[in-house]
Amino acid sequence: MEKLAIIGSGISGSPIAYYLQDQYEVDVYEKSSRVGGHAHTLDLDEDGQRISFDTAFVVCNKPNYPNLMKFFADLGAETQDHLGGFNFYNLDTGMQFNSLDLELPMEEFARQQSSELVACYQEAKRFFSEARADFWEGKTRISMQEYLDKNNYSQAFRDNFVMLMGSAVWSIPTDLLMEFPASTFISFFMTHDQGGLGGKTVEWQTVKGGSSRYVERVKDALKKPIRTEQEVISVKKREDGKVTIKTTTDEEVYDKVVMATHADQALEILAEPTPLEKQILGCFKYNETAVTVHTDPVIMNPDRSKWQSWNYGQVTKEGKLYTYVTYYANKVHNFTAKKDYFVSLDTPPIAIDEDKIIRILKYRHPAYDMNTLEAQKQIYQLNETGPIYFSGTYFHIKKRGIDSYGFHESGIGCAVELVEHLKKG
């Protein structure tokens, strides 16, 4: 039986190990003490009651996450319905709207909202109509900045819709969002929902008990324990066709190796990257997001009745407009607790009471641009020869075209492709 090493225990590495362990002797290396990557559930004790909620990967749905849902089913990991819903609140002006408002007829919406928001709503309707047509006509292979400029969208629409929705979905700053391929942004909302992660037309789901529950099932199912706190510092192809893996403490030889890490991490670990590997992996940039887990409602809409699962805020500080996202864990995961629990992406420019901060976590997310979109055209060539292979959320899913969202489904989609390839030997 050939030996296979997998570097990384996230949503690419885990399914590859799970599905190939009967054909290969599999070792999974994880530099952290925790397994699962962005599947990270906090389990808290509140007066004897266990409160569990996710801090990175949170929601999925059957139509757009088929490989992930099958993986959950194979593992026996249960999911539960998530009702969705979002609220937007501008702390400077008091302007607000929510997912239900976007479903109203224009006349009723206009009666309830300010003229500025009505104009933004009209632009949103135009955007979803024209952008869909432009996508199919091949007119969206440009940056979001260029697309919005070319089609004369107002700054108010960019601030009050594009920035909010985009930063919530991809967890990146607004300046990086403007570099995004318009086709990637538009295709997400075409296939998912006009309300983004808080949309109501898609039947969203969460993993029951939190995403770490599926990770626990992976660990239980694997024949060999995952090698945690084993950071791989070098991967080098040998003259005999095999591969030497070197960690901070040891080295070992394998027949094949899968780099199930972020693209830039894979490139850094490769001792002798090929020109193609340098070209493709070098295109990807990442943004580190600080996630604050807390119980302070200061960042929420002052009107508690307006709180939704996903809450988008805006506030101006020192002349700069800040956009931030907070998800209301009690509602997202449908649990009752004495306290309200919040997960805020990127520290909002509003002081959160330090005594109410539970944890500050950091995650890295891909920041796509036109270079990464171009790289997608060749990315699967990385896995044509071996013995070193690649998999990660930076890959696109073949059946859906070259736009990659960087989600769990992207990571497992390319993993499934690689599993089928490696099963053939």
C-alpha positions in Angstrom: 0.0 0.0 0.0 1.4 3.4 -1.0 2.0 6.0 1.6 0.2 9.3 1.2 0.8 12.5 3.3 -1.8 15.2 3.6 -0.6 18.6 4.8 -3.6 20.4 6.5 -6.7 19.1 8.2 -9.2 21.6 6.9 -12.1 21.1 4.5 -9.7 19.8 1.7 -7.4 17.6 3.8 -10.1 15.9 5.9 -12.2 14.5 3.1 -9.2 13.4 1.1 -7.9 11.4 4.1 -11.4 10.0 4.9 -12.1 8.8 1.3 -8.6 7.5 0.5 -7.6 5.7 3.7 -8.7 2.3 2.4 -6.4 2.7 -0.6 -3.4 4.4 0.9 -1.6 4.5 4.2 -2.6 8.0 5.1 -0.8 10.5 7.4 -2.4 13.9 8.0 -0.1 16.7 9.3 -1.6 19.7 11.1 0.6 22.5 12.5 -2.0 23.6 15.0 -3.1 21.8 18.1 -6.7 22.1 16.8 -8.0 20.1 13.8 -10.4 21.4 11.2 -9.3 24.8 9.9 -12.2 27.2 9.6 -14.5 24.6 11.2 -14.1 26.1 14.7 -16.9 25.8 17.3 -16.6 27.5 20.7 -18.1 25.4 23.4 -19.0 27.6 26.4 -20.5 26.9 29.8 -23.3 29.2 30.9 -24.3 28.2 34.4 -24.1 24.5 33.6 -25.6 24.8 30.1 -23.3 24.1 27.2 -23.5 26.8 24.5 -22.0 26.0 21.2 -21.6 28.2 18.1 -19.3 28.6 15.2 -16.7 31.4 14.6 -15.7 30.9 10.9 -17.5 28.4 8.7 -21.2 28.7 9.7 -23.8 28.0 7.0 -24.3 25.8 4.0 -27.2 24.7 1.8 -28.1 21.7 -0.3 -28.2 23.3 -3.8 -24.9 25.0 -3.6 -22.9 22.7 -1.3 -23.6 19.2 -2.7 -20.2 17.7 -2.0 -20.2 19.1 1.5 -23.7 17.8 2.3 -22.7 14.4 1.0 -19.6 14.4 3.2 -21.8 15.3 6.2 -24.1 12.5 5.4 -21.3 10.0 5.0 -19.9 11.0 8.4 -23.4 10.9 10.0 -23.1 14.6 10.9 -26.5 16.2 11.4 -27.5 19.6 10.1 -30.4 21.8 11.1 -32.4 24.6 9.5 -31.1 28.2 9.7 -33.7 30.8 9.1 -31.4 33.4 7.8 -32.3 37.1 7.7 -30.1 40.2 7.9 -30.4 43.7 9.2 -28.5 46.8 8.1 -28.1 49.8 10.4 -26.1 53.0 9.9 -25.1 54.3 13.3 -24.5 57.8 11.9 -27.9 58.4 10.2 -30.2 55.8 11.7 -31.0 54.4 8.2 -31.9 50.8 8.3 -33.4 48.0 6.3 -33.5 44.2 6.5 -34.0 41.1 4.3 -37.8 41.3 4.5 -37.7 44.8 3.2 -36.0 43.7 0.0 -39.0 41.4 -0.6 -41.5 44.2 -0.5 -43.1 45.7 -3.7 -41.4 49.0 -4.6 -44.4 51.1 -3.7 -44.6 49.7 -0.2 -40.9 49.9 0.3 -40.9 53.6 -0.8 -43.7 54.5 1.7 -41.6 53.1 4.6 -38.1 54.3 3.7 -36.1 57.4 3.0 -35.6 58.7 -0.5 -31.8 57.8 -0.3 -32.6 54.2 0.6 -35.4 54.0 -2.0 -32.8 55.1 -4.7 -30.4 52.4 -3.4 -33.2 49.8 -3.5 -33.9 50.7 -7.1 -30.2 50.4 -8.0 -30.1 47.0 -6.3 -33.0 45.8 -8.4 -31.2 47.1 -11.5 -28.0 45.5 -10.5 -29.5 42.0 -10.0 -31.3 42.3 -13.3 -28.5 43.7 -15.5 -25.7 41.9 -13.8 -27.2 38.5 -14.4 -27.6 39.3 -18.1 -24.0 40.8 -18.2 -22.7 37.6 -16.6 -24.1 35.3 -19.2 -23.0 37.7 -22.0 -19.4 37.6 -20.7 -19.3 41.2 -19.7 -18.3 40.7 -16.1 -14.6 39.5 -16.5 -13.5 42.9 -15.0 -13.0 44.1 -11.5 -15.9 45.2 -9.3 -14.6 48.8 -9.4 -14.5 48.8 -13.2 -18.0 47.2 -13.4 -19.6 49.6 -11.1 -18.0 52.6 -12.7 -18.8 51.4 -16.2 -22.5 51.0 -15.3 -22.8 54.2 -13.4 -23.7 52.9 -9.9 -23.8 55.5 -7.2 -21.5 55.7 -4.2 -24.5 55.3 -1.9 -25.3 51.9 -3.6 -21.7 50.8 -3.2 -21.6 51.8 0.4 -25.0 50.6 1.5 -25.2 47.4 -0.5 -22.1 46.2 -2.3 -19.7 46.8 0.5 -22.0 45.4 3.1 -22.9 42.2 1.3 -19.4 41.6 -0.1 -17.5 42.1 3.2 -20.0 39.8 5.0 -19.6 37.0 2.5 -15.8 37.1 2.0 -14.6 38.7 5.2 -12.3 41.2 3.5 -11.9 45.0 3.7 -13.9 47.1 1.2 -10.8 48.3 -0.7 -9.9 44.7 -1.5 -13.5 44.0 -2.5 -13.3 46.6 -5.3 -10.5 44.5 -6.8 -12.7 41.4 -6.8 -13.7 39.9 -10.2 -17.2 41.2 -10.9 -18.1 37.7 -12.3 -17.2 36.1 -8.9 -19.3 38.6 -6.9 -22.3 38.4 -9.3 -22.3 34.7 -9.7 -22.4 34.2 -5.9 -25.6 36.2 -5.6 -27.0 34.5 -8.7 -26.6 31.0 -7.3 -27.2 31.8 -3.6 -29.5 34.7 -2.7 -29.8 38.4 -3.2 -29.7 38.8 0.5 -26.3 37.0 0.7 -25.7 34.9 3.8 -28.8 36.4 5.3 -31.0 35.7 2.3 -34.4 34.1 2.8 -34.9 32.3 -0.5 -32.3 29.6 0.1 -32.8 27.0 2.8 -29.6 27.6 4.8 -28.4 25.0 7.3 -25.9 24.8 10.1 -24.1 21.7 11.5 -26.1 20.6 14.6 -24.0 21.5 17.7 -21.5 23.4 15.5 -19.1 22.6 12.7 -16.5 21.0 15.0 -19.0 18.1 15.4 -18.3 16.9 11.9 -14.5 17.4 12.5 -14.8 15.1 15.6 -16.5 12.4 13.3 -13.6 12.7 10.9 -11.1 12.2 13.6 -13.0 9.1 14.9 -13.3 7.6 11.4 -9.6 7.9 10.4 -7.5 4.8 10.9 -4.5 6.8 12.1 -4.6 9.8 14.4 -3.9 13.2 12.9 -0.4 14.4 13.6 -1.2 17.7 15.4 1.4 20.3 16.2 3.5 18.9 13.4 4.4 21.8 11.2 5.7 20.8 7.8 8.5 23.2 6.8 9.7 21.5 3.6 8.3 19.2 0.8 10.9 18.0 -1.7 10.6 15.6 -4.6 13.3 13.0 -4.7 15.1 11.5 -7.7 13.3 8.2 -7.2 10.0 9.9 -7.7 9.0 9.9 -4.0 8.7 12.9 -1.7 10.5 13.9 1.5 8.5 15.7 4.1 10.5 17.6 6.7 8.8 18.9 9.9 10.3 20.9 12.7 11.3 17.7 14.5 11.6 14.9 11.9 11.4 13.9 8.2 9.7 11.1 6.4 9.4 9.7 2.8 6.0 9.3 1.0 4.9 8.1 -2.4 2.5 11.0 -2.8 1.8 14.2 -0.9 -1.2 16.5 -1.0 -0.8 20.1 0.0 -4.2 20.9 1.5 -3.2 24.4 2.7 -3.7 28.0 1.6 -1.9 28.7 -1.8 0.8 30.9 -0.3 1.5 28.4 2.4 1.9 25.6 -0.1 4.3 27.7 -2.2 6.4 28.6 0.9 6.7 24.9 1.9 7.8 23.6 -1.5 11.5 23.2 -1.6 11.8 23.3 -5.4 8.5 24.7 -6.9 8.1 24.3 -10.6 7.6 27.3 -12.8 3.8 26.4 -13.1 3.5 26.1 -9.3 5.2 29.5 -8.8 3.0 31.1 -11.5 -0.3 29.8 -10.1 0.2 29.7 -6.4 2.0 33.0 -6.4 -1.2 34.8 -7.7 -3.2 34.3 -4.5 -3.3 36.9 -1.8 -4.9 36.5 1.7 -6.4 38.8 4.2 -6.2 38.2 7.9 -9.5 38.8 9.7 -9.8 39.4 13.4 -13.0 37.8 14.9 -14.2 39.1 18.2 -16.5 36.8 20.2 -18.3 38.8 22.8 -21.6 39.6 24.6 -21.7 43.4 24.2 -24.7 44.6 22.2 -23.1 48.1 21.6 -22.4 47.2 18.0 -26.0 46.1 17.3 -29.0 48.0 16.2 -30.3 49.9 19.3 -33.8 48.4 18.5 -33.5 44.8 19.7 -36.6 43.8 17.7 -34.6 44.4 14.5 -31.8 42.0 15.4 -31.3 39.3 12.8 -28.9 36.4 12.3 -26.6 38.6 10.2 -26.2 42.2 11.2 -24.4 44.7 9.0 -23.3 48.0 10.5 -21.8 51.2 9.3 -20.3 54.1 11.2 -18.0 57.0 10.4 -14.9 57.5 12.5 -12.3 60.3 11.8 -13.9 60.9 8.4 -13.7 57.3 7.2 -16.6 55.1 6.6 -16.3 51.7 8.3 -18.4 48.6 7.5 -18.6 45.7 9.8 -20.5 42.4 10.2 -21.8 40.8 13.4 -23.7 37.5 13.5 -26.1 36.9 16.4 -25.1 33.4 17.5 -28.2 32.7 19.5 -30.3 33.2 16.4 -28.0 31.6 13.8 -27.7 28.4 15.9 -31.2 28.6 17.3 -30.4 28.3 21.0 -31.8 29.9 24.1 -29.4 31.4 26.6 -29.3 33.9 29.4 -26.8 36.1 27.4 -26.7 37.3 23.9 -23.6 36.0 22.0 -22.1 37.9 19.1 -19.3 37.1 16.6 -18.0 40.3 15.0 -15.8 40.2 11.9 -12.9 42.6 12.0 -13.0 44.7 15.2 -15.7 47.3 14.7 -14.6 50.9 15.2 -16.8 51.0 18.3 -15.3 50.2 21.7 -16.5 46.7 22.9 -16.4 46.3 26.6 -13.3 44.3 27.3 -15.0 42.5 30.2 -17.5 41.2 27.7 -15.0 39.8 25.2 -14.8 36.0 25.3 -12.2 35.4 22.6 -10.4 37.1 19.8 -9.6 34.7 16.9 -7.8 35.2 13.6 -8.6 33.7 10.2 -7.1 34.1 6.8 -9.4 34.5 3.8 -8.5 34.6 0.1 -8.7 38.1 -1.5 -9.5 37.4 -5.2 -8.6 39.8 -8.0 -8.3 39.5 -11.8 -4.9 37.7 -11.5 -6.4 34.9 -9.4 -9.3 34.6 -11.9 -6.7 34.2 -14.7 -4.9 31.6 -12.6 -8.0 29.5 -12.3 -7.8 28.7 -16.0 -4.7 26.6 -15.4 -5.1 25.6 -11.7 -6.1 22.0 -12.3 -2.9 21.5 -14.3 -1.1 21.4 -10.9 -2.5 18.0 -10.3 -1.9 16.3 -13.6 1.4 14.6 -12.9 2.3 14.4 -9.2 3.7 13.1 -6.9 2.9 16.4 -5.2 -0.7 17.5 -5.5 -2.7 20.5 -4.3 -6.2 21.1 -2.9 -7.8 24.0 -1.1 -10.6 26.6 -1.1 -8.6 28.7 -3.6 -9.6 26.2 -6.3 -12.7 26.6 -8.4 -15.2 23.8 -8.9 -14.9 22.4 -12.4 -18.6 22.1 -13.0 -19.3 25.7 -12.1 -16.7 27.6 -14.2 -13.6 29.4 -13.1 -15.1 31.7 -10.4 -14.1 30.4 -7.0 -15.9 31.7 -3.9 -13.3 30.4 -1.4 -15.9 28.5 0.6 -16.1 25.1 2.2 -17.7 23.8 -1.0 -14.7 25.0 -3.1 -12.3 23.2 -0.8 -14.2 19.9 -0.8 -15.1 20.2 -4.5 -11.5 20.1 -5.6 -10.7 17.5 -3.0 -13.3 15.2 -4.4 -11.8 15.7 -7.9 -8.4 14.8 -6.5 -9.7 11.8 -4.7 -11.1 10.3 -7.9 -7.8 11.0 -9.6 -5.7 9.3 -6.9 -8.0 6.3 -6.7 -6.9 5.5 -10.2 -3.3 5.3 -8.9 
